[in-house]
């Protein structure tokens, strides 16, 4: 008969407990170790990144803006009078001469006003002629009166002379000779009065009345000329030789236009300038006289900055560039262009391609390639002056190091990425 061994059962229990404790310790150790491990660095394809190498040398400071070509001499053609567009005779892009009619307006009220002004002018001219004839008749009447007074004075003198001789011979009395002498004095006074009246009328009254009548004629003629010019301005002419350019608001037949409304622009296709829009943050260093290159997409032409608008419109500063080089073929007003203005030249500095998020005199955290380009580590970088495509490095990078220029905002939460 077999007897059970209690001793062997106790050993097996102890062994099992030890194994369980060892397994628990291993699990705890592995768990703690895994919790202390850093997450794996995110990966990105190299072909998706834009990278550049830090260089030392000279860097050209430039600013760039978009714009268009404009004529140096441009004439705005406004509507001189209100009217309705009857016909458009010349389309944009057509060469014109000063007397070329570009469109025709209609305004019946102006036609009626012109006819009325013509009638008023004819009436004023007729009244002037009548007044002139009347004044001439008055002048002749006063000349006749003066002649009669002169004749009466001469007759009185002759009678006095006769009476003087008869008085000496004692044929007439003292009273008769006194009366004869008095008549001479009276006729002399009347003659002098007639002379003065004639002189005043001839030198003052006649010219003044003629001038008043002439002024009425001139006033009527001015109204007539004004009405005539208003009717003539219904035929809108170019005014100068050039090329007709489009206006911002297109004019259509049948459209009612008001006086002063712009109906056309006449541009000079030979003498052109570039008008650029420079971001206000970059325009602070732009000055008159700086060299500039204008890209017309069909060639590059040199120029210099000629004007800087003192105001900021929608975040941009308007800069005019006078073109000094020969214009490429196809250059014409309103052609879109890109202008690059040279601000300065920096000598013997560290610079690199301009990162997307980097600005002038700023600090940024960018990724620098390490471990033969297999990884990229985030580092702080101090930048200096900036150009169109390059930027000066103050500190944080050394010659020959590479950085990622692309937008890295998606990796803001990590400091290290893998580059595959």
C-alpha positions as a Python dict, from the first residue, in 0.01 Angstrom:
ca = {
    (1, 'X'): (0, 0, 0),
    (2, 'X'): (144, 340, -121),
    (3, 'X'): (175, 631, 120),
    (4, 'X'): (126, 997, -30),
    (5, 'X'): (427, 1229, -12),
    (6, 'X'): (320, 1561, 137),
    (7, 'X'): (673, 1702, 100),
    (8, 'X'): (671, 1693, -283),
    (9, 'X'): (340, 1883, -298),
    (10, 'X'): (487, 2170, -93),
    (11, 'X'): (788, 2204, -323),
    (12, 'X'): (573, 2227, -633),
    (13, 'X'): (363, 2506, -475),
    (14, 'X'): (672, 2706, -385),
    (15, 'X'): (809, 2663, -737),
    (16, 'X'): (488, 2791, -891),
    (17, 'X'): (481, 3094, -664),
    (18, 'X'): (841, 3180, -756),
    (19, 'X'): (767, 3151, -1127),
    (20, 'X'): (462, 3376, -1092),
    (21, 'X'): (666, 3636, -904),
    (22, 'X'): (938, 3629, -1169),
    (23, 'X'): (684, 3672, -1451),
    (24, 'X'): (519, 3963, -1269),
    (25, 'X'): (857, 4132, -1222),
    (26, 'X'): (941, 4088, -1588),
    (27, 'X'): (605, 4237, -1693),
    (28, 'X'): (650, 4535, -1462),
    (29, 'X'): (1005, 4594, -1589),
    (30, 'X'): (900, 4580, -1953),
    (31, 'X'): (604, 4811, -1893),
    (32, 'X'): (820, 5070, -1716),
    (33, 'X'): (1080, 5051, -1989),
    (34, 'X'): (829, 5094, -2266),
    (35, 'X'): (671, 5391, -2092),
    (36, 'X'): (1008, 5562, -2079),
    (37, 'X'): (1079, 5516, -2450),
    (38, 'X'): (1038, 5832, -2672),
    (39, 'X'): (787, 5807, -2958),
    (40, 'X'): (935, 5729, -3297),
    (41, 'X'): (1023, 6039, -3508),
    (42, 'X'): (774, 6104, -3792),
    (43, 'X'): (901, 6033, -4141),
    (44, 'X'): (883, 6247, -4453),
    (45, 'X'): (994, 6186, -4810),
    (46, 'X'): (1301, 6387, -4915),
    (47, 'X'): (1141, 6472, -5249),
    (48, 'X'): (864, 6657, -5066),
    (49, 'X'): (1106, 6894, -4892),
    (50, 'X'): (1271, 7212, -5013),
    (51, 'X'): (1620, 7237, -4865),
    (52, 'X'): (1916, 7470, -4899),
    (53, 'X'): (2278, 7489, -4782),
    (54, 'X'): (2424, 7779, -4584),
    (55, 'X'): (2667, 7981, -4797),
    (56, 'X'): (2912, 8265, -4739),
    (57, 'X'): (2952, 8547, -4986),
    (58, 'X'): (2782, 8858, -5121),
    (59, 'X'): (2403, 8884, -5107),
    (60, 'X'): (2193, 9128, -5307),
    (61, 'X'): (1901, 9279, -5115),
    (62, 'X'): (1597, 9297, -5340),
    (63, 'X'): (1224, 9354, -5313),
    (64, 'X'): (975, 9231, -5567),
    (65, 'X'): (630, 9344, -5667),
    (66, 'X'): (377, 9282, -5938),
    (67, 'X'): (223, 9552, -6154),
    (68, 'X'): (163, 9658, -6510),
    (69, 'X'): (304, 9879, -6780),
    (70, 'X'): (154, 10225, -6820),
    (71, 'X'): (200, 10509, -7062),
    (72, 'X'): (422, 10793, -6943),
    (73, 'X'): (179, 11035, -7109),
    (74, 'X'): (-185, 10936, -7072),
    (75, 'X'): (-485, 11155, -7154),
    (76, 'X'): (-822, 11095, -6991),
    (77, 'X'): (-1114, 11162, -7226),
    (78, 'X'): (-1416, 11274, -7018),
    (79, 'X'): (-1770, 11347, -7129),
    (80, 'X'): (-1797, 11726, -7158),
    (81, 'X'): (-2178, 11711, -7146),
    (82, 'X'): (-2440, 11463, -7036),
    (83, 'X'): (-2592, 11246, -7306),
    (84, 'X'): (-2683, 10901, -7427),
    (85, 'X'): (-2431, 10690, -7617),
    (86, 'X'): (-2549, 10667, -7977),
    (87, 'X'): (-2256, 10491, -8144),
    (88, 'X'): (-1913, 10360, -8049),
    (89, 'X'): (-1688, 10428, -8346),
    (90, 'X'): (-1345, 10315, -8217),
    (91, 'X'): (-1267, 10010, -8002),
    (92, 'X'): (-984, 9984, -7747),
    (93, 'X'): (-644, 9912, -7897),
    (94, 'X'): (-702, 10122, -8210),
    (95, 'X'): (-450, 10397, -8299),
    (96, 'X'): (-616, 10739, -8301),
    (97, 'X'): (-536, 11094, -8409),
    (98, 'X'): (-637, 11414, -8222),
    (99, 'X'): (-954, 11460, -8431),
    (100, 'X'): (-1059, 11095, -8433),
    (101, 'X'): (-1417, 11058, -8309),
    (102, 'X'): (-1424, 10765, -8069),
    (103, 'X'): (-1797, 10773, -7987),
    (104, 'X'): (-2109, 10979, -8046),
    (105, 'X'): (-2359, 11105, -7787),
    (106, 'X'): (-2709, 11245, -7829),
    (107, 'X'): (-2883, 11515, -7623),
    (108, 'X'): (-3193, 11686, -7775),
    (109, 'X'): (-3193, 11953, -7504),
    (110, 'X'): (-2853, 12076, -7619),
    (111, 'X'): (-2973, 12098, -7976),
    (112, 'X'): (-3270, 12313, -7870),
    (113, 'X'): (-3047, 12531, -7651),
    (114, 'X'): (-2814, 12585, -7948),
    (115, 'X'): (-3101, 12696, -8174),
    (116, 'X'): (-3230, 12930, -7904),
    (117, 'X'): (-2885, 13079, -7853),
    (118, 'X'): (-2855, 13132, -8228),
    (119, 'X'): (-3188, 13320, -8231),
    (120, 'X'): (-3078, 13534, -7936),
    (121, 'X'): (-2753, 13617, -8114),
    (122, 'X'): (-2933, 13721, -8433),
    (123, 'X'): (-3168, 13941, -8228),
    (124, 'X'): (-2879, 14103, -8042),
    (125, 'X'): (-2695, 14171, -8368),
    (126, 'X'): (-3009, 14327, -8520),
    (127, 'X'): (-3059, 14546, -8212),
    (128, 'X'): (-2697, 14655, -8230),
    (129, 'X'): (-2731, 14759, -8592),
    (130, 'X'): (-3051, 14949, -8513),
    (131, 'X'): (-2887, 15123, -8218),
    (132, 'X'): (-2586, 15206, -8428),
    (133, 'X'): (-2807, 15364, -8696),
    (134, 'X'): (-3004, 15557, -8435),
    (135, 'X'): (-2691, 15694, -8274),
    (136, 'X'): (-2550, 15790, -8612),
    (137, 'X'): (-2870, 15980, -8689),
    (138, 'X'): (-2847, 16164, -8356),
    (139, 'X'): (-2487, 16250, -8429),
    (140, 'X'): (-2583, 16395, -8766),
    (141, 'X'): (-2866, 16593, -8603),
    (142, 'X'): (-2627, 16742, -8349),
    (143, 'X'): (-2384, 16830, -8630),
    (144, 'X'): (-2670, 17013, -8805),
    (145, 'X'): (-2757, 17198, -8483),
    (146, 'X'): (-2394, 17296, -8440),
    (147, 'X'): (-2384, 17423, -8799),
    (148, 'X'): (-2699, 17632, -8742),
    (149, 'X'): (-2554, 17781, -8425),
    (150, 'X'): (-2233, 17866, -8609),
    (151, 'X'): (-2429, 18030, -8890),
    (152, 'X'): (-2639, 18233, -8643),
    (153, 'X'): (-2323, 18346, -8468),
    (154, 'X'): (-2165, 18456, -8795),
    (155, 'X'): (-2484, 18642, -8899),
    (156, 'X'): (-2493, 18822, -8563),
    (157, 'X'): (-2130, 18924, -8605),
    (158, 'X'): (-2196, 19060, -8955),
    (159, 'X'): (-2498, 19256, -8827),
    (160, 'X'): (-2290, 19394, -8543),
    (161, 'X'): (-2019, 19508, -8782),
    (162, 'X'): (-2279, 19690, -8993),
    (163, 'X'): (-2434, 19846, -8683),
    (164, 'X'): (-2090, 19954, -8558),
    (165, 'X'): (-2029, 20147, -8882),
    (166, 'X'): (-2373, 20304, -8877),
    (167, 'X'): (-2324, 20398, -8509),
    (168, 'X'): (-1997, 20570, -8597),
    (169, 'X'): (-2185, 20763, -8867),
    (170, 'X'): (-2459, 20852, -8616),
    (171, 'X'): (-2728, 20665, -8802),
    (172, 'X'): (-2836, 20438, -8511),
    (173, 'X'): (-2878, 20495, -8142),
    (174, 'X'): (-2679, 20361, -7850),
    (175, 'X'): (-2957, 20120, -7770),
    (176, 'X'): (-2947, 19960, -8113),
    (177, 'X'): (-2571, 19905, -8108),
    (178, 'X'): (-2593, 19758, -7758),
    (179, 'X'): (-2864, 19514, -7873),
    (180, 'X'): (-2653, 19414, -8172),
    (181, 'X'): (-2351, 19348, -7954),
    (182, 'X'): (-2565, 19149, -7707),
    (183, 'X'): (-2700, 18924, -7985),
    (184, 'X'): (-2341, 18840, -8083),
    (185, 'X'): (-2258, 18740, -7727),
    (186, 'X'): (-2573, 18528, -7703),
    (187, 'X'): (-2503, 18348, -8029),
    (188, 'X'): (-2145, 18293, -7921),
    (189, 'X'): (-2266, 18132, -7596),
    (190, 'X'): (-2516, 17912, -7783),
    (191, 'X'): (-2245, 17808, -8030),
    (192, 'X'): (-2013, 17709, -7745),
    (193, 'X'): (-2291, 17505, -7583),
    (194, 'X'): (-2363, 17322, -7909),
    (195, 'X'): (-1991, 17248, -7951),
    (196, 'X'): (-1971, 17099, -7601),
    (197, 'X'): (-2288, 16893, -7652),
    (198, 'X'): (-2154, 16756, -7980),
    (199, 'X'): (-1815, 16676, -7825),
    (200, 'X'): (-1968, 16496, -7523),
    (201, 'X'): (-2200, 16296, -7744),
    (202, 'X'): (-1928, 16208, -7995),
    (203, 'X'): (-1658, 16120, -7743),
    (204, 'X'): (-1861, 15976, -7451),
    (205, 'X'): (-2230, 15903, -7510),
    (206, 'X'): (-2194, 15751, -7855),
    (207, 'X'): (-1906, 15510, -7765),
    (208, 'X'): (-2074, 15414, -7434),
    (209, 'X'): (-2409, 15332, -7595),
    (210, 'X'): (-2237, 15142, -7877),
    (211, 'X'): (-2028, 14952, -7621),
    (212, 'X'): (-2341, 14856, -7424),
    (213, 'X'): (-2510, 14731, -7739),
    (214, 'X'): (-2191, 14550, -7843),
    (215, 'X'): (-2167, 14386, -7498),
    (216, 'X'): (-2517, 14249, -7543),
    (217, 'X'): (-2407, 14104, -7876),
    (218, 'X'): (-2091, 13955, -7723),
    (219, 'X'): (-2292, 13801, -7441),
    (220, 'X'): (-2533, 13645, -7687),
    (221, 'X'): (-2238, 13526, -7898),
    (222, 'X'): (-2073, 13368, -7591),
    (223, 'X'): (-2393, 13178, -7513),
    (224, 'X'): (-2414, 13074, -7875),
    (225, 'X'): (-2051, 12957, -7883),
    (226, 'X'): (-2100, 12767, -7559),
    (227, 'X'): (-2408, 12591, -7693),
    (228, 'X'): (-2229, 12523, -8020),
    (229, 'X'): (-1930, 12371, -7837),
    (230, 'X'): (-2161, 12161, -7621),
    (231, 'X'): (-2331, 12024, -7931),
    (232, 'X'): (-1990, 11966, -8093),
    (233, 'X'): (-1871, 11780, -7780),
    (234, 'X'): (-2141, 11520, -7842),
    (235, 'X'): (-1884, 11388, -8089),
    (236, 'X'): (-1622, 11272, -7840),
    (237, 'X'): (-1276, 11309, -7995),
    (238, 'X'): (-943, 11159, -7887),
    (239, 'X'): (-768, 11493, -7840),
    (240, 'X'): (-415, 11357, -7892),
    (241, 'X'): (-245, 11095, -8105),
    (242, 'X'): (-194, 10755, -7942),
    (243, 'X'): (-374, 10429, -7876),
    (244, 'X'): (-722, 10407, -7727),
    (245, 'X'): (-711, 10212, -7400),
    (246, 'X'): (-1011, 10059, -7221),
    (247, 'X'): (-1173, 10226, -6922),
    (248, 'X'): (-1257, 10056, -6595),
    (249, 'X'): (-1632, 10075, -6659),
    (250, 'X'): (-1716, 9960, -7008),
    (251, 'X'): (-1929, 10200, -7214),
    (252, 'X'): (-2219, 10047, -7407),
    (253, 'X'): (-2448, 10195, -7678),
    (254, 'X'): (-2766, 10336, -7527),
    (255, 'X'): (-2598, 10404, -7193),
    (256, 'X'): (-2666, 10738, -7025),
    (257, 'X'): (-2345, 10916, -6926),
    (258, 'X'): (-2299, 11222, -6708),
    (259, 'X'): (-2073, 11521, -6759),
    (260, 'X'): (-1722, 11442, -6639),
    (261, 'X'): (-1758, 11064, -6671),
    (262, 'X'): (-1447, 10901, -6818),
    (263, 'X'): (-1521, 10768, -7165),
    (264, 'X'): (-1170, 10670, -7277),
    (265, 'X'): (-798, 10682, -7219),
    (266, 'X'): (-540, 10771, -7481),
    (267, 'X'): (-199, 10616, -7415),
    (268, 'X'): (141, 10655, -7574),
    (269, 'X'): (250, 10304, -7682),
    (270, 'X'): (616, 10407, -7712),
    (271, 'X'): (699, 10581, -7385),
    (272, 'X'): (601, 10339, -7109),
    (273, 'X'): (668, 10304, -6738),
    (274, 'X'): (605, 10026, -6486),
    (275, 'X'): (375, 10073, -6188),
    (276, 'X'): (446, 9816, -5915),
    (277, 'X'): (269, 9722, -5593),
    (278, 'X'): (530, 9660, -5321),
    (279, 'X'): (423, 9510, -4983),
    (280, 'X'): (446, 9783, -4721),
    (281, 'X'): (680, 9574, -4504),
    (282, 'X'): (935, 9559, -4787),
    (283, 'X'): (887, 9911, -4921),
    (284, 'X'): (1059, 10086, -4629),
    (285, 'X'): (1402, 10065, -4797),
    (286, 'X'): (1286, 10160, -5147),
    (287, 'X'): (1418, 10499, -5260),
    (288, 'X'): (1401, 10706, -5576),
    (289, 'X'): (1684, 10628, -5816),
    (290, 'X'): (1734, 10262, -5717),
    (291, 'X'): (1793, 10023, -6010),
    (292, 'X'): (1516, 9787, -6107),
    (293, 'X'): (1451, 9504, -6351),
    (294, 'X'): (1108, 9463, -6510),
    (295, 'X'): (1013, 9116, -6632),
    (296, 'X'): (751, 9138, -6908),
    (297, 'X'): (738, 8757, -6948),
    (298, 'X'): (884, 8819, -7293),
    (299, 'X'): (1206, 8983, -7185),
    (300, 'X'): (1363, 9187, -6906),
    (301, 'X'): (1412, 9563, -6929),
    (302, 'X'): (1615, 9784, -6695),
    (303, 'X'): (1474, 10086, -6514),
    (304, 'X'): (1503, 10312, -6211),
    (305, 'X'): (1257, 10404, -5937),
    (306, 'X'): (1104, 10742, -6029),
    (307, 'X'): (815, 10785, -5782),
    (308, 'X'): (697, 10638, -5450),
    (309, 'X'): (337, 10690, -5344),
    (310, 'X'): (330, 10830, -4988),
    (311, 'X'): (14, 10636, -4898),
    (312, 'X'): (-51, 10267, -4835),
    (313, 'X'): (-345, 10106, -5014),
    (314, 'X'): (-456, 9756, -4913),
    (315, 'X'): (-117, 9682, -4760),
    (316, 'X'): (83, 9787, -5069),
    (317, 'X'): (287, 10090, -5170),
    (318, 'X'): (270, 10204, -5533),
    (319, 'X'): (612, 10251, -5694),
    (320, 'X'): (668, 10389, -6047),
    (321, 'X'): (970, 10273, -6245),
    (322, 'X'): (1102, 10466, -6546),
    (323, 'X'): (1228, 10225, -6810),
    (324, 'X'): (1578, 10298, -6937),
    (325, 'X'): (1632, 9988, -7150),
    (326, 'X'): (1483, 9889, -7483),
    (327, 'X'): (1133, 9750, -7457),
    (328, 'X'): (1092, 9386, -7565),
    (329, 'X'): (854, 9293, -7841),
    (330, 'X'): (493, 9284, -7732),
    (331, 'X'): (531, 9548, -7459),
    (332, 'X'): (216, 9757, -7440),
    (333, 'X'): (10, 9948, -7181),
    (334, 'X'): (-169, 9737, -6916),
    (335, 'X'): (70, 9443, -6971),
    (336, 'X'): (125, 9254, -6643),
    (337, 'X'): (487, 9259, -6523),
    (338, 'X'): (702, 9163, -6225),
    (339, 'X'): (955, 9416, -6097),
    (340, 'X'): (1263, 9348, -5884),
    (341, 'X'): (1422, 9649, -5713),
    (342, 'X'): (1782, 9625, -5591),
    (343, 'X'): (1810, 9780, -5244),
    (344, 'X'): (2168, 9706, -5135),
    (345, 'X'): (2459, 9459, -5157),
    (346, 'X'): (2581, 9278, -4844),
    (347, 'X'): (2947, 9169, -4854),
    (348, 'X'): (3089, 8847, -4702),
    (349, 'X'): (2797, 8725, -4496),
    (350, 'X'): (2631, 8392, -4417),
    (351, 'X'): (2304, 8348, -4602),
    (352, 'X'): (2065, 8077, -4708),
    (353, 'X'): (1751, 8038, -4913),
    (354, 'X'): (1458, 8219, -4756),
    (355, 'X'): (1237, 7984, -4549),
    (356, 'X'): (863, 8010, -4583),
    (357, 'X'): (797, 8140, -4232),
    (358, 'X'): (1110, 8357, -4187),
    (359, 'X'): (1104, 8736, -4184),
    (360, 'X'): (1364, 9010, -4163),
    (361, 'X'): (1532, 9054, -3822),
    (362, 'X'): (1336, 8767, -3670),
    (363, 'X'): (1390, 8443, -3480),
    (364, 'X'): (1254, 8110, -3603),
    (365, 'X'): (1275, 7743, -3513),
    (366, 'X'): (1366, 7542, -3821),
    (367, 'X'): (1484, 7189, -3891),
    (368, 'X'): (1855, 7136, -3959),
    (369, 'X'): (1968, 6814, -4130),
    (370, 'X'): (2187, 6588, -3913),
    (371, 'X'): (2338, 6239, -3931),
    (372, 'X'): (2422, 6265, -4301),
    (373, 'X'): (2078, 6396, -4383),
    (374, 'X'): (1889, 6100, -4236),
    (375, 'X'): (1727, 6311, -3965),
    (376, 'X'): (1637, 6675, -3909),
    (377, 'X'): (1658, 6842, -3568),
    (378, 'X'): (1470, 7159, -3470),
    (379, 'X'): (1702, 7448, -3378),
    (380, 'X'): (1655, 7822, -3310),
    (381, 'X'): (1796, 8058, -3576),
    (382, 'X'): (1842, 8436, -3569),
    (383, 'X'): (1790, 8596, -3913),
    (384, 'X'): (1897, 8939, -4034),
    (385, 'X'): (1815, 9126, -4350),
    (386, 'X'): (1612, 8955, -4616),
    (387, 'X'): (1589, 8962, -4993),
    (388, 'X'): (1349, 8812, -5244),
    (389, 'X'): (1480, 8454, -5221),
    (390, 'X'): (1763, 8469, -4964),
    (391, 'X'): (1803, 8577, -4602),
    (392, 'X'): (2101, 8672, -4384),
    (393, 'X'): (2198, 8441, -4094),
    (394, 'X'): (2305, 8610, -3770),
    (395, 'X'): (2344, 8300, -3550),
    (396, 'X'): (2229, 7939, -3523),
    (397, 'X'): (2382, 7799, -3843),
    (398, 'X'): (2731, 7746, -3979),
    (399, 'X'): (2873, 7737, -4331),
    (400, 'X'): (2774, 7421, -4521),
    (401, 'X'): (2485, 7318, -4293),
    (402, 'X'): (2151, 7237, -4450),
    (403, 'X'): (1803, 7342, -4337),
    (404, 'X'): (1450, 7271, -4452),
    (405, 'X'): (1291, 7574, -4619),
    (406, 'X'): (946, 7420, -4663),
    (407, 'X'): (652, 7489, -4434),
    (408, 'X'): (710, 7281, -4117),
    (409, 'X'): (404, 7389, -3922),
    (410, 'X'): (266, 7033, -3931),
    (411, 'X'): (559, 6923, -3714),
    (412, 'X'): (526, 7193, -3449),
    (413, 'X'): (480, 6925, -3178),
    (414, 'X'): (804, 6737, -3254),
    (415, 'X'): (1170, 6836, -3248),
    (416, 'X'): (1304, 6560, -3472),
    (417, 'X'): (1191, 6406, -3801),
    (418, 'X'): (1323, 6127, -4020),
    (419, 'X'): (1409, 6212, -4378),
    (420, 'X'): (1370, 5916, -4611),
}
